[in-house]
Amino acid sequence: MKITNIYILLFIVIDFFCKNLIIKKIKLYKCYHICSYLNFIYLKNYGIIFGFLKNYKNTVLVFNVINIIIIIFFFIKNKNKQLTNNFILGGILGNFISRIKYGFVIDFIDIHIYNYHFPVFNIADILICIGIIFIIKDIFLNI
């Protein structure tokens, strides 16, 4: 197995483990205060980012499949961007697996500053964001 595949598999396993732990240990909508800026809360997300398109489950599935195909295409085309692709593909597949298994994505990380709460997210979302940060960095370094 290539090292790239190991990273993707590792990312998916970590995401899946965390989501299953949340389902087993936290009741839906129950909030657990971790520290002054972090809560864990179990939410079901039927949409894509921030719940967008939550009433269009089939559209969301098609959107996910298209994203997976695009990232695999970039994998093949851009061998030098494998770390970036690992993060993005690991995140997309993590959320896709949840959506197929449960019909929704499990979000549980609630970061807040005083009374402002960032939208609740999960490990797969973090992986996707890290990949996007790498892409933005590459764009700015190549200007």
Residue pairs with C-beta under 8 A, 6 or more apart in sequence:
1 9
4 75
4 82
4 85
4 86
7 83
7 86
7 90
8 86
8 89
8 90
8 93
10 90
11 86
11 87
11 90
11 91
11 94
11 123
11 124
11 127
12 90
12 93
12 94
12 97
14 123
15 90
15 91
15 94
15 95
15 122
15 123
15 124
15 127
16 94
16 97
16 98
18 108
18 122
18 123
19 94
19 98
19 106
19 108
19 122
19 123
22 40
22 42
22 106
22 108
23 42
23 106
26 32
26 40
26 41
26 42
26 108
27 42
28 42
28 43
28 44
29 41
29 42
29 43
30 41
30 42
31 39
31 40
31 41
31 110
32 39
32 40
32 41
33 39
34 40
37 111
37 112
37 113
38 109
38 110
38 111
38 112
39 110
39 112
40 108
40 109
40 110
41 108
41 110
41 120
42 106
42 108
43 106
43 107
43 108
43 120
44 102
44 104
44 105
44 106
44 107
45 51
45 54
45 104
45 105
45 106
45 107
45 120
46 54
46 55
46 57
46 60
46 103
46 104
46 105
47 53
47 54
47 55
47 56
47 60
48 60
48 63
48 64
49 125
50 119
51 119
53 59
53 60
53 63
54 60
57 103
60 99
61 99
64 92
64 95
64 96
64 99
65 96
67 92
68 89
68 92
68 93
68 96
71 85
71 88
71 89
71 92
72 89
74 81
74 85
75 82
75 85
75 89
78 85
81 134
81 138
83 134
84 131
84 134
84 135
84 138
85 131
86 131
87 127
87 128
87 130
87 131
87 134
88 127
88 128
88 131
88 132
90 124
90 127
91 123
91 124
91 125
91 126
91 127
91 128
91 129
91 131
92 124
92 128
93 124
94 122
94 123
94 124
94 127
95 105
95 122
95 124
95 125
98 104
98 105
98 106
98 124
99 105
105 122
105 124
106 122
107 120
107 121
107 122
107 125
108 120
108 122
109 120
109 121
109 122
109 123
109 126
110 117
110 118
110 120
111 117
111 118
112 118
